[in-house]
Amino acid sequence: MSKEIKIRDHTRFLKKVDLLLLVIFYGMVAGYFAWSDGETFNKIFKLCSRLLMTLAIYFVYKMIVNRGAIGSFGWQHSMSPVLYGVYLGLGLISFLWSTDPGYSALQWFMDIESLVFSYYFIGCFLMLNYFFPENKIKLFKVMGHAIFGLIIIFVIGYFVNPGVFMRMSHEGEEYRLGGFIMNPNELGMLAAVGISCYMFCLYEKGQRVFILIKIFIMLYAVILTGSRSTTIGCLIIAFFHINQSSNKRLKTLMYAGGAMVIPIAVNTLIVKSAGNGGVDEVMSMTGRLPFWTALITEGLPREPLLGFGFQRINYTLYFSGVHTYTASMAHNTFIQVLMNLGFIGFTIMLFQMFFTVRGFVQSSIKETKLMSIGIIIPVVINSFTEFGIFGETNYGIIFYQILIFYVSMKINPRLTPSEKKFLMKRRPEFSLA
């Protein structure tokens, strides 16, 4: 007689994991914000919170394994993670010639820490999808809910305490959401990523009205940040999803929403900006173009091949061109790489991005393809004017690292004898295809 196999109920376990993933991702992204005006507190908080969240995601990863999953992964589109490793390897070697090795090391180790987090974060979702196919935990839902939880704090703060949550710019002519807590452009990018994640919830039946309300709240936050690049990114995301949808009613709603947002965005972010700072300021991207020109023509010729060291753009802390402002970072992630790792690092970065995007496009899973493209749009657009995916530590980097693993990692179906024995003990009802 065959022994009857008792099927274990994982419902409560999966709900617990879903909540933990949400809290951990929320805590990880919140760790990039300056929640106090005390510099020492912010440094300690950022360091401790992100390290704790990395330890926490490893704990959840082990929880899933102990429940009856195998943390064995294979690779696809492997040139993306390999070249990212080469980029970080060059950054490590650059400590030898960096103009400030201590600062370069700090930035490098923070990138490594977020890379470890991203690996285990994506590993959790891969194991859940493969070994617990009944689970309803989705990456876009976890990220979307966590981001909305952060954005709503700023929107409420705008009404309750604008002195803290709004930042004065253009000599007092303009107030932008973010305050001292977060750079408005970075906050706008975060809201755009949240919008992109929530767009996938619209493809599912149920709670569409509630999701649309959340999307419009985050769109409102984008407008309050006054970020032109993020607004453009949001519009591209919206029309990208409109083009993908086969639901005529949903398309109509999306087109209507886009039609309402465009005039508001144009008036708020272009017309008003031109009026406050002048057309020349808008056309020069608030002075960035002359600064980039000075970096390339005055700074780069000094160290053209290998740059000034990881996340360094000059021999001293600040670079000041003849006719430009003074800054310690390039305000463009691609020029940042060119300055800190030279043409060699810049070439590695270009090929790494090419293979990553190619991985998105060639993905056989539609959800992976659409979500990767939807998230990379606002992150890359933001990278042209701010820290970006290869710049000084910011949550744009962790989004990019998550996407690298999201498109390149997969469950390895070939198990060792010990892994098969473990799976039979923990999950006798689970049979490998």
Helices and strands as residue ranges (DSSP letters): H 11-30, H 39-68, E 73-75, H 79-93, G 94-96, H 101-131, H 139-160, H 162-165, E 166-169, E 174-177, H 184-201, H 208-225, H 228-244, H 248-266, I 267-271, H 272-277, H 279-283, H 288-294, I 295-299, G 300-302, E 319-320, E 326-327, H 333-362, H 366-383, H 395-408, E 409-411, H 417-426
